[in-house]
Amino acid sequence: MVDTLNGSVLVLNKYYNPVNITTVRRAFCMVFKRIAEVITVEEESFYTYNFSSWAEFSEYKRMLRDGHENEWVYTPNLTLLVPRVVRVLSYDRVEISKVRLTRRNIYYRDSNTCQYCGKKFKTKDLNIDHVIPKSKGGKEVWSNLVCACVECNIRKSNKLPREVGMKLIRKPARPKLNPLIIIHLSKKKYASWKNFLSEAYWNVELQQ
């Protein structure tokens, strides 16, 4: 059950906009403390649940044996369906974390695509390129770091793209949403997240 509690839940603000990903354990705590409510989408309609009504809904689902695609958390007194989406009841009571600048998140942001030639590669065949080289004052920031294949990386070397006749396929920027959301959407159990995300996110295909 530890793995289940460490699973992912999409967090929405009170305006139904995605702001974060949290663990199942944390989501249950938020709902129990009335900081958040569970959101489900059934037949194109939204339904909301507090902790007690979610426990009742879980029992109803359990009695129907409707659990072939669901995950469950078991306690001495309750059997609870794992929520996939929660909505905070007060926008100020959830921390909106900025996406960390890491190699992995740059790969996720750029969809494992070289930002110069536009071809997709496996992660092991990609480098992180400084658009403006460090030697020319380039910084370690989202707007200056992109995925680049080995061939393009060697061609660009320690120069500006325009100096070697190269051009970025898109302007790099900090992602507004955690790139891990895209990874989760490849799994059927997180399909309900699509109801709260723009098509631009769930149409992305990643090549690991």
N, C-alpha and C positions, 0 to 999 in steps of 0.2 A: 504493500500500500504506500510505502515511502515514495516509490517512483510516481505513483498516481498523484500524491500530494505535491510533488515537485513539477507537475505538468503545468501547462501554460493556460492563462485566461486573459482574454482581451479586456482592457479597462476603457470604458467610455466616460467622458465628462457628462454633466447634466444635460448638455445639448446633443448628446448622442454622437459626439465626435471622438474617435479613438485617440487616446493620449499615452497609453503605456501597455506593457504586458506584465502580468504578475503571476505568481504561483497559485495553484489551487488552494494550498494552505492559507495563503494571505487573502485570497478572495473570500474564502469561508469566514475568516476573521472579520473582514470588512462588512460582510452581510450580517453576521451575528451581532456586530456592534452598531448596526444600522447606519453605517457610513455609506453602504452601497446596497444595491438590489440586483437580483439576477434578472437578466433579459433573455428571453427565448423568442425565436421566430417560427411561427407555425402557420402554414397556409397564408403566407405573406402578411401576417399580422404580428405585432409585437405584444408580448405578455411580460409582466413584471411580477417578481416574487420577493417577499421578505424571507427571513430565515424560516419562520414557522410554515408559511405557505409553500416554500420550496421543499420542506420536509414532507408535507402532505402530497405535493406533486410527485416527489420521489417515490413515496409509498404507492401511489396510484400506478406509476410506471412499473414498479417492481411487481405489483399484483398482476399487471397485464403481461408480465414477462417481456416487456419492451426494452430489452437491454443488450440486444445483439451488437449494437454499434455504440453503446454508451460505456462509460466507466463509472465505478461506484466507490464510495468511501464508507467503511463500516465502523461504527462506534458501538459501545455496549447497548445503547438504546435506540440508535437510528441507523438506517441505511440510506445514504444520501447520493443522489445523482450528481456527478461532477458538472458544475456549470462551465460553459464555454465563454460567456460574456457577462460582465457585470458593469453596472452604471453607477457612478458615484452620485450621491444626492446633493452634494455641495461641491462646486468646482474647486473651491479653495482648500478642500480637505484631501486632495490627492496631489502628490508631487509629480509634476510633468518632467521626467528626466530627459535630458538631451542625449542624443545618440553619441556614444563614445567613439572617438577617433581611433580605430584599430585597423590593422591590416584586413582582418576578416570582414569588418563592416564596409571597408572600401570595396572588397570583392563583391559583397552583397549589393551595395549601392550600384555598382557598375555592371551587375549581372554577369560577372566573369567575362566581360567583353573588353577587348583592347580599345581604348578610347582614341586611338589613332587610325587603325585599319578597320575597326568595326567587327572583327572576327571574334567568336567565342572560343575560350580555351578552358582546360582544366586548371584548377587553382595552382597546381605545381608548375604549370607552364606560363604563369604570369608573374610579372614584377610590379612593384609600386613605383611609379615615376613622379618626380617633382617637375611639374610643368615649367616653373621657373626654377632652375637649378639652385642648389644651396650656395654655390659659388657666386651666383648673381643675386643673392639676397632672398632666395625662395624660402618660405617657411613651411613648417609641419602643420598645415591647416587643411581642412576639407577642400577649400577652393584651389589648392595647389597640388593635390595628390590624386592620381588616377591609376587605373589598371593599364598595363602596357605589356604586350607580348615581347618575347625576347628579341625578335628581329627588329621591332619598332624601337625598343629600348636602346638597342645597340646603335641603330641609325641616328636616333636623336642625341644620344650621348650626353654631353654636358652643355647642350645648347638650348636656345629657345626654339619652340616648334617652327616659327616662321623662318628661322635661320637655316633650316634644313628642308624647307618646303613641306612641312607637316601641319596638320590642323586637327584640333579636337572635334570629335563627332558631337559632343555636347559639353556645355559649360559645367564644370564640377561645382557642387555645393553640398552643404550639410543636409542630410536627409531630414525631412520633416517628421518622418515616422520611422520607428525602429525597423531596420532592414530584415530582422528576424521574422517579422510578420509574414513576409513573402515566403520564407522557408516553411512556416507553419501551414500556409495555405495549400501546400502541395499534399497535405494529409487530409483525408476525407473528414476526420473528426473535427477539424477546424473550419469546415465549409461555411458554417453560420457566420463567421467573421466577414465574409464577403458582403453581407447585408449592410455593413457599416464602413466599408472601404470603397474608395473610388476604383473604377475599372483599371486604372493605370497600375495599381498595386497587384491585383490578382490575375492580371494577364501576363505578368513577368514570368519567364521560365529561366531557372538557374541551371548551370552546368557545373557540377562539383568536380 
